[in-house]
């Protein structure tokens, strides 16, 4: 077993770890997620390894196991994030309407809201979720996403406008779904 500490410098040690672990790590991730996402997860794992290289265990076998643990944590975080997004979409669809319309109107509104929510970009969903469901102020929500409060307020205004536009263009019944919806606009 070789020791990573024998490499002359950090870049060489990283390269040695990368070469020894990449193909096995890719197979590990492919067995646990969609093949299309596997390379991104592995790349992110090695980015974390590079950033935290001072923490890499000295023995190569231990270092490989450490990298596998990082990839596993990334997969778990992605799964939890997806579960939160789905739960947020469900909660949005279940949000009570302030006035008491008929049962049919309520169902129709929830369906329209659910469809509109699904068409929003992830950034807009996250922004609305932080402001509405988590009840965070603009400075607090901005800190969560790592932007300035002014940028968050702008993002929130755009998200609200997008949701409003989608709701205005939602069809009244399932068979009337048009082939084109307003496209998801990329947001900063």
Backbone torsions as a table, in degrees:
resi	resn	phi	psi	omega
1	UNK	NA	131.3	-179.4
2	UNK	-88.1	161.0	179.1
3	UNK	-110.8	132.1	178.3
4	UNK	-64.8	-25.6	-177.6
5	UNK	-69.3	-14.5	179.2
6	UNK	-76.6	-18.6	-179.6
7	UNK	-63.8	141.4	-175.2
8	UNK	-62.4	-34.7	179.0
9	UNK	-145.9	176.1	-175.7
10	UNK	-60.1	-44.3	-178.4
11	UNK	-62.2	-42.2	178.9
12	UNK	-66.9	-38.9	179.0
13	UNK	-66.2	-41.3	177.9
14	UNK	-63.7	-45.6	180.0
15	UNK	-58.8	-41.6	179.2
16	UNK	-63.7	-42.7	178.1
17	UNK	-65.6	-44.0	179.0
18	UNK	-59.0	-49.1	-179.2
19	UNK	-61.5	-38.9	-176.7
20	UNK	-78.9	-23.5	-172.7
21	UNK	-110.4	-21.5	-169.2
22	UNK	-55.1	-57.1	-173.4
23	UNK	-63.3	-41.1	178.2
24	UNK	-67.2	-39.0	179.4
25	UNK	-65.8	-40.2	178.2
26	UNK	-61.7	-43.9	177.7
27	UNK	-62.7	-41.7	178.4
28	UNK	-57.6	-47.4	-177.5
29	UNK	-71.0	-39.6	-180.0
30	UNK	-61.0	-32.0	178.4
31	UNK	-72.8	-14.8	-174.3
32	UNK	-114.4	-6.2	-179.4
33	UNK	-149.9	178.0	177.5
34	UNK	-63.5	140.3	-178.1
35	UNK	-57.1	-36.8	-178.7
36	UNK	-62.7	-28.9	-178.1
37	UNK	-91.8	-14.1	-171.3
38	UNK	-59.8	-46.4	-178.1
39	UNK	-64.3	-35.6	177.6
40	UNK	-64.9	-41.4	179.4
41	UNK	-64.3	-44.1	-179.9
42	UNK	-64.3	-41.9	178.2
43	UNK	-61.9	-42.9	178.9
44	UNK	-64.8	-38.1	178.3
45	UNK	-61.7	-44.6	-179.9
46	UNK	-70.9	-27.3	173.5
47	UNK	-64.2	-43.3	177.7
48	UNK	-64.2	-41.2	177.5
49	UNK	-58.8	-44.6	-179.5
50	UNK	-62.2	-43.7	-178.9
51	UNK	-67.0	-33.7	-176.7
52	UNK	-109.7	30.3	-172.1
53	UNK	-60.3	-25.8	178.7
54	UNK	-66.8	-17.8	-179.3
55	UNK	-93.7	-5.1	-177.1
56	UNK	-64.6	130.7	176.2
57	UNK	-59.6	149.9	-175.1
58	UNK	-70.6	-38.1	-179.3
59	UNK	-76.1	139.2	-176.6
60	UNK	-61.0	-43.2	179.5
61	UNK	-61.6	-42.1	178.5
62	UNK	-66.9	-38.1	179.6
63	UNK	-65.0	-42.3	177.7
64	UNK	-61.2	-43.7	179.1
65	UNK	-62.3	-38.6	179.1
66	UNK	-63.2	-42.4	178.8
67	UNK	-64.5	-41.0	177.4
68	UNK	-61.9	-38.2	177.1
69	UNK	-63.5	-39.4	177.7
70	UNK	-63.3	-45.7	179.3
71	UNK	-62.0	-41.1	178.6
72	UNK	-61.2	-44.2	179.0
73	UNK	-63.1	-38.4	177.1
74	UNK	-62.7	-42.0	178.2
75	UNK	-64.0	-42.2	178.7
76	UNK	-64.9	-41.1	178.1
77	UNK	-63.4	-41.0	178.9
78	UNK	-64.3	-41.3	179.4
79	UNK	-64.7	-43.6	178.6
80	UNK	-63.9	-40.0	178.5
81	UNK	-61.9	-42.7	177.9
82	UNK	-63.8	-40.8	178.0
83	UNK	-63.9	-38.9	178.1
84	UNK	-66.2	-41.6	179.0
85	UNK	-62.4	-42.5	178.8
86	UNK	-65.4	-42.8	179.4
87	UNK	-64.1	-38.1	178.9
88	UNK	-65.4	-41.1	177.2
89	UNK	-62.5	-40.4	178.3
90	UNK	-66.2	-44.8	179.9
91	UNK	-62.4	-38.4	179.2
92	UNK	-62.6	-42.4	179.8
93	UNK	-67.5	-26.4	-177.8
94	UNK	-93.1	-1.9	-179.0
95	UNK	-60.3	129.5	-177.2
96	UNK	-70.3	144.3	176.9
97	UNK	-85.7	140.5	-174.3
98	UNK	-67.0	-35.5	176.1
99	UNK	-96.2	168.2	-174.5
100	UNK	-103.9	79.8	176.2
101	UNK	-76.4	177.2	178.8
102	UNK	-65.3	161.6	179.9
103	UNK	-58.7	-41.7	-179.7
104	UNK	-63.1	-40.9	178.3
105	UNK	-64.6	-39.8	179.4
106	UNK	-64.1	-44.3	179.5
107	UNK	-62.5	-44.8	179.6
108	UNK	-61.8	-41.9	179.0
109	UNK	-63.7	-41.9	179.7
110	UNK	-65.8	-40.4	178.5
111	UNK	-64.3	-46.3	178.8
112	UNK	-61.2	-43.6	179.7
113	UNK	-64.6	-42.1	177.7
114	UNK	-62.4	-43.1	178.2
115	UNK	-64.7	-44.9	179.9
116	UNK	-62.8	-41.7	178.9
117	UNK	-59.4	-43.5	-178.5
118	UNK	-64.3	-27.3	-179.6
119	UNK	-84.2	-14.7	177.9
120	UNK	-69.1	150.9	175.1
121	UNK	-68.4	159.5	178.4
122	UNK	-59.8	-35.8	-180.0
123	UNK	-63.7	-44.1	179.3
124	UNK	-67.5	-39.4	177.2
125	UNK	-60.4	-46.6	-179.3
126	UNK	-62.7	-43.6	-178.4
127	UNK	-62.0	-49.0	178.6
128	UNK	-64.5	-39.0	179.4
129	UNK	-61.5	-44.1	179.8
130	UNK	-64.9	-40.1	-177.3
131	UNK	-76.2	-40.3	-172.6
132	UNK	-93.2	-55.5	-173.3
133	UNK	-80.4	-37.7	-180.0
134	UNK	-88.7	-11.5	176.7
135	UNK	55.5	42.8	178.7
136	UNK	-91.8	142.9	174.4
137	UNK	-70.7	165.7	-179.6
138	UNK	-57.6	-45.0	178.7
139	UNK	-63.5	-37.9	179.6
140	UNK	-67.9	-47.5	-179.6
141	UNK	-64.6	-37.6	178.4
142	UNK	-61.8	-38.5	178.2
143	UNK	-65.5	-37.6	179.5
144	UNK	-61.7	-44.7	-176.4
145	UNK	-92.0	-4.9	174.4
146	UNK	78.8	36.2	176.5
147	UNK	-130.7	174.8	179.7
148	UNK	-77.2	157.0	177.2
149	UNK	-58.7	-36.4	179.1
150	UNK	-64.9	-44.1	178.4
151	UNK	-63.6	-37.2	178.3
152	UNK	-65.9	-43.3	179.3
153	UNK	-60.7	-40.0	177.3
154	UNK	-64.5	-44.2	178.2
155	UNK	-62.2	-39.4	179.1
156	UNK	-65.8	-42.1	178.3
157	UNK	-62.0	-42.1	178.2
158	UNK	-65.0	-40.4	-179.5
159	UNK	-65.3	-43.7	178.6
160	UNK	-62.9	-43.1	178.9
161	UNK	-62.7	-43.1	179.3
162	UNK	-62.3	-44.0	179.0
163	UNK	-63.5	-43.0	179.6
164	UNK	-61.0	-44.9	178.8
165	UNK	-63.0	-42.0	178.6
166	UNK	-64.2	-40.5	179.3
167	UNK	-66.6	-35.2	178.9
168	UNK	-69.4	-25.8	-177.3
169	UNK	-102.1	1.9	178.6
170	UNK	-70.7	136.6	178.0
171	UNK	-71.6	160.5	-178.7
172	UNK	-78.9	-22.8	177.4
173	UNK	-141.9	165.1	-172.9
174	UNK	-61.7	-36.5	-176.2
175	UNK	-74.0	-15.4	-177.9
176	UNK	-94.6	17.3	-178.7
177	UNK	-66.5	118.2	179.4
178	UNK	-71.8	159.9	-179.2
179	UNK	-71.0	-24.9	-179.5
180	UNK	-125.0	136.9	173.2
181	UNK	-113.2	161.7	171.0
182	UNK	-55.3	130.3	-175.2
183	UNK	-67.9	153.0	173.3
184	UNK	-69.7	119.7	180.0
185	UNK	-86.6	133.7	176.1
186	UNK	-64.5	137.2	-179.9
187	UNK	-118.1	155.7	-179.2
188	UNK	-66.5	NA	NA
